[in-house]
Amino acid sequence: MRRLPFSVVLLLIALLIAVVLPVRAAAVELKISRAALDRTLKQQMFNGPDGRYYLKGDAKSACAVYAEKPELSFDADRVLVKIKTHAKLGTSIAGKCIGVNLSPAAEVSMIPDAQGETIGFRDARVEHVSDSKELNFLLMPFLKNQIPSSLKVNAADVLRKALEGSTLSTGYTLTLDRLKIHSMVIQGDWLIVDVDGDMSVK
């Protein structure tokens, strides 16, 4: 059975709250597992051929740089993402890359951050990078900007899209009027998210 990403799990929990609780919902604590965040990263970024994300070129390029095999873990209050990179740096001649081959590992960590309706991340910090200045020119923005962005989920948007068909599936018309994420904290192997919001049931 295919596992659901944490954004869908969030949706299902909110639907249950909408049916059981009064229209004005109280604060709710959501628990999101490390494994669910790991799947989300892979589904939103490492979803190309062979699970690769190309920073330069593509699968047909003689000289290319790509990242693969992301591993997401929790370290104290930070989310840590490790990736394996493969780089063929040089000049393409007759379909071959004349230059150097590099395969370093790289790591970035970030802090979960409540951003209104969005489960986001801030303070991206590169923990480990390659010894190549040319490769790091591509890796640094990828680690500090693209990976944190790929983990963001606008929970309200996900809920509203799913609720569009709520009448047919439940017999009720469910509308999300407001959703606010107050805080997020890592506890063990879980990301604990405190949210509240207003939903209408007709």
C-alpha positions in Angstrom: 0.0 0.0 0.0 1.4 3.5 -0.9 2.1 5.7 2.1 0.6 9.1 2.2 2.7 12.2 2.5 2.3 14.2 5.7 0.4 16.9 4.0 -2.4 14.4 3.2 -2.3 13.1 6.8 -2.8 16.6 7.9 -5.8 16.9 5.7 -7.4 13.7 7.0 -7.0 14.8 10.6 -8.5 18.2 9.9 -11.5 16.7 8.2 -12.1 14.6 11.2 -12.0 17.7 13.4 -14.4 19.5 11.1 -17.0 16.8 11.5 -16.6 16.1 15.2 -16.0 19.5 16.7 -18.1 22.7 16.6 -17.6 25.1 13.8 -15.0 27.1 15.7 -12.2 24.6 16.3 -9.9 24.6 19.3 -6.1 24.3 19.2 -5.0 20.9 17.9 -1.7 19.1 18.1 -0.5 17.3 15.0 2.3 14.8 15.1 4.3 14.4 11.9 6.9 11.6 11.7 10.4 12.0 10.5 9.7 9.3 7.9 6.7 11.4 6.5 8.9 14.5 6.1 11.5 12.3 4.4 8.9 11.0 1.9 7.7 14.6 1.2 11.2 15.8 0.4 11.7 12.9 -2.1 8.2 13.3 -3.7 8.6 17.1 -4.1 12.2 17.3 -5.2 13.9 14.0 -5.9 11.2 12.8 -8.2 13.1 12.8 -11.5 14.7 9.8 -13.3 16.3 7.4 -10.9 15.4 9.7 -8.0 18.0 12.3 -9.0 17.8 16.1 -8.9 20.0 17.8 -11.5 21.8 21.0 -10.5 23.5 21.3 -13.8 22.6 19.5 -17.1 20.4 16.4 -17.3 20.6 12.7 -17.7 21.8 13.1 -21.3 24.6 15.7 -20.5 28.2 14.6 -20.7 29.1 17.1 -18.0 26.4 17.2 -15.3 25.9 17.6 -11.5 23.1 15.9 -9.6 22.1 15.1 -6.1 20.5 11.8 -5.0 19.7 9.6 -2.0 18.5 12.2 0.5 18.3 11.2 4.1 16.3 13.3 6.5 16.8 13.0 10.3 16.2 15.0 13.4 19.1 16.4 15.4 18.1 18.2 18.6 15.8 21.0 17.4 17.0 20.9 13.8 16.0 18.9 10.7 19.1 17.5 9.0 19.2 16.5 5.3 22.1 14.6 3.9 22.5 14.1 0.2 25.0 12.3 -2.1 26.2 14.4 -5.0 27.8 13.3 -8.3 29.6 15.8 -10.5 31.4 15.6 -13.8 33.1 18.9 -14.1 35.0 19.9 -17.3 34.4 20.3 -21.0 32.2 18.1 -23.2 34.1 16.8 -26.2 32.6 14.2 -28.6 29.9 13.3 -26.0 32.4 12.7 -23.2 33.2 15.0 -20.2 36.9 15.8 -20.1 37.6 16.9 -16.5 37.2 15.5 -13.0 34.6 13.3 -11.3 33.5 14.1 -7.8 31.1 12.3 -5.5 31.0 14.1 -2.1 28.3 14.0 0.5 26.7 17.2 1.6 24.5 18.2 4.6 22.2 21.0 5.5 20.2 21.6 8.7 17.3 23.9 9.4 14.8 24.8 12.1 11.0 24.1 11.7 9.2 27.4 11.4 5.5 28.3 11.6 4.7 30.7 8.8 0.9 31.4 9.1 -0.7 28.7 7.1 2.6 27.1 6.1 4.7 24.4 7.6 8.1 25.9 6.7 11.8 26.0 7.7 14.3 28.7 8.5 18.0 29.2 9.5 19.3 26.8 6.9 22.9 26.0 7.8 25.3 24.1 5.6 27.0 21.5 7.9 29.1 19.8 5.3 30.0 20.6 1.7 32.6 19.5 -0.9 36.2 20.8 -1.2 35.6 22.0 -4.8 34.8 25.7 -5.2 33.2 25.1 -8.6 30.9 22.4 -7.2 30.1 24.4 -4.1 29.0 27.3 -6.3 26.0 25.0 -7.3 25.6 23.2 -4.0 25.4 26.2 -1.6 22.1 27.7 -3.0 20.7 24.3 -3.5 21.3 23.3 0.1 20.3 26.7 1.7 17.4 27.6 -0.5 15.9 24.8 -2.6 15.9 22.0 0.0 14.1 24.1 2.7 11.6 25.3 0.0 10.9 21.8 -1.2 9.8 20.8 2.4 7.3 23.7 2.7 3.6 22.8 2.7 0.8 25.3 2.8 -1.6 23.3 4.9 -4.6 25.6 4.3 -4.2 25.2 0.5 -4.1 21.4 0.7 -7.2 21.4 2.9 -9.2 23.7 0.7 -8.5 21.7 -2.4 -9.5 18.5 -0.8 -12.6 20.0 0.7 -13.9 21.1 -2.8 -15.4 17.6 -3.2 -16.5 17.1 0.4 -20.2 17.2 -0.4 -20.1 14.1 -2.6 -17.8 12.1 -0.3 -19.4 13.0 3.1 -22.8 14.5 2.5 -21.6 17.7 4.1 -20.2 20.9 2.6 -17.0 21.5 4.5 -15.2 24.9 4.2 -12.0 25.9 5.8 -12.4 29.5 6.9 -9.1 30.0 8.7 -6.0 28.0 9.6 -3.0 29.2 11.7 0.0 27.3 12.7 1.3 28.5 16.0 4.4 26.6 16.7 6.5 23.5 15.8 8.9 21.6 17.9 10.9 18.3 17.4 10.3 15.7 20.1 12.1 12.4 19.5 11.2 11.1 16.1 8.2 13.5 15.6 7.6 17.1 14.6 4.8 18.4 16.8 2.7 21.1 15.2 0.2 23.2 17.2 -2.6 24.6 14.9 -6.1 26.1 15.2 -8.6 27.3 12.8 -12.3 27.8 11.8 -14.3 25.4 9.6 -17.9 25.6 8.4 -20.0 22.5 8.1 -23.3 22.8 6.1 
